[in-house]
Amino acid sequence: MNDFLMLRLRRKAIKRYIKLTTPRSEWFKADYWPDLKKQDDNWFFKNIKLNIRKLSSINTNNKIVNIIGSGPSVNDLDLKKLKSGKNVFLNGAVSLAYENKLPIYAHVIMDSNFIYNRFDLLKKNNYRIKYILGLGAICAIAERDINILLDNDIYLFYVDPLTNSRQFSNSINDHVIDGGTVMSIAIQVFLNSNPSIVYLLGLDISNAHLPRFYEHYHNMQKSGLQKDFEYKILPFMKSASAQYHQNNVELYNCSPVSKLPFDIIPYSDHYEK
C-alpha cells in the first residue's frame, strides 16, 4: 500500500471519528484535525510553524486580473493573451499554465479533494507563487510535501458556514462566503487586491456534466455546480457584481456558454480568438 493511499485512509478514519464524537457544527474540523493547529496567532502543522500571510496584503497594483476556472470553454480562448496580467488559477486550471507557459500569479484551492486527486499538478510548479488555500488543502499539502508550503507565499481563507446571512465578504481576513464554486473565493479575495479589471474565464456552469478542460471522462471529479446554481452561485454573483460596481472595478464573464445571465456579469470577448 503506497503512502498516499495510507494518508487518505487515515483521513477517512479521522472524519469518521469526528462525526461520531462531535456535533455537526464541528464536522468541518475533520479536514485538518489533529495535524493543523492554531496557537495564539500562528498556525502549526504538527510542530512546524507555517508562515501564513493575510489575504488583505495581496496587491495587484491596479493591474488586469484573470481568474481562470476549469470550464471547457477555456479551450476555445486565445491563451496567448494570458501572457500578461495577473493570472489566478483555480484548482486544476493551473495545468493550463504548464501546458502553455503562462505566468502564475496565484493558485486557489478550496479543499482537500483536489490535492488528493491531482497532487501531481502542484509538484510541477518551479516558481515562487501565491497559494490561496482552505484549511483542508493546507493540511493535505503538508501531509504530502510540506516544502510546498514553506517555499511559497501561503494565504489562508476561512469559509463562513453561515452562507445564508450574506452573499459577499469584505472582511476577507476573517472569512469568505461559499458562493457554490471556488471562483467565488477568488472573486472576493481579488476585489480587495486593488485591480483595474477582473476577467472570469471558464465560468461555464451549463456544461458542468462534461469533463473540465484538463480531465477526461475516465477521471472526472464530481461537480456540484448545477445543483448549487440557484441557491448559492446565482445569489453570490448578483452580490459580487454589485460590490465590484460599488468599488469602481470592472468585472466581466469571458465564457460565451455561461449559464450565468450576462445582465448580472456582462460578457466580454476580450479573450476570443
Secondary structure, DSSP 8 states (H G I E B T S, - for coil): --HHHHHHHHHHHHHHHHHHHS-GGGGGGGGTTTTEEEETTEEEETTEEE-EE-GGG---TT-EEEEE---GGGGGB-GGGGGSSEEEEEGGGGHHHHHHT---SEEEE-SHHHHHHHHHHHHT--S--EEEE-HHHHHHHHHHHTHHHHSSEEEE--EES-TTT-S--S-TTT-EE--SSHHHHHHHHHHTT--SEEEEES---TTTTS--TT--GGG-----HHHHIIIIIHHHHHHHHHHHHHTT-EEEE--TT-SS-TTTS-B--TTB-
